[in-house]
Amino acid sequence: MKINELQLGDLVTEQHDTHSVAFEVIAISKMGRHCPVTFRSAFGETCARYHGEAYIGAVR
C-alpha cells in the first residue's frame, strides 16, 4: 500500500528474528511530497517520515 493511502487503524507488521511486532497507524499527515506517520505498538509510539509514493506492507 502506498504511504499516502494509509488510514488510521491500518496495521504494519515487522519481523525481528523470531518475533513479530505490529504497529498501528494512529496519525498521518501530508506535508508536500512527504508524510509523517505516527505508529503505536506494544513498545510505545514512534514517528517516521516517508515519501508519499513509497510502499509499505500494511493491512486494513
C-alpha positions as semicolon CSV with decimal commas, in nm:
position;residue;x (nm);y (nm);z (nm)
1;M;0,000;0,000;0,000
2;K;0,127;0,350;-0,075
3;I;0,208;0,565;0,226
4;N;-0,029;0,838;0,108
5;E;-0,315;0,580;0,110
6;L;-0,267;0,482;0,477
7;Q;-0,558;0,543;0,712
8;L;-0,590;0,549;1,088
9;G;-0,606;0,196;1,226
10;D;-0,407;0,032;0,942
11;L;-0,157;-0,226;1,070
12;V;0,205;-0,273;0,969
13;T;0,386;-0,586;1,090
14;E;0,763;-0,601;1,123
15;Q;0,963;-0,919;1,177
16;H;1,251;-0,917;1,431
17;D;1,429;-1,252;1,445
18;T;1,154;-1,488;1,567
19;H;0,916;-1,216;1,691
20;S;0,663;-1,007;1,502
21;V;0,579;-0,653;1,610
22;A;0,250;-0,497;1,500
23;F;0,236;-0,120;1,451
24;E;-0,097;0,061;1,428
25;V;-0,120;0,388;1,237
26;I;-0,253;0,646;1,484
27;A;-0,173;0,968;1,294
28;I;-0,075;1,063;0,940
29;S;-0,045;1,399;0,770
30;K;0,070;1,515;0,430
31;M;0,347;1,774;0,404
32;G;0,421;1,826;0,037
33;R;0,566;1,505;-0,103
34;H;0,632;1,358;0,242
35;C;0,403;1,206;0,502
36;P;0,493;1,189;0,871
37;V;0,327;0,878;1,018
38;T;0,286;0,802;1,390
39;F;0,266;0,437;1,491
40;R;0,171;0,265;1,819
41;S;0,298;-0,077;1,925
42;A;0,339;-0,274;2,246
43;F;0,665;-0,081;2,293
44;G;0,510;0,267;2,272
45;E;0,471;0,528;2,000
46;T;0,711;0,630;1,727
47;C;0,704;0,857;1,425
48;A;0,860;0,813;1,082
49;R;0,864;1,034;0,772
50;Y;0,814;0,871;0,432
51;H;0,787;0,985;0,073
52;G;0,414;0,974;-0,007
53;E;0,465;0,748;-0,309
54;A;0,667;0,487;-0,114
55;Y;0,516;0,145;-0,046
56;I;0,475;-0,027;0,291
57;G;0,329;-0,366;0,380
58;A;0,009;-0,268;0,559
59;V;-0,333;-0,427;0,609
60;R;-0,664;-0,262;0,670
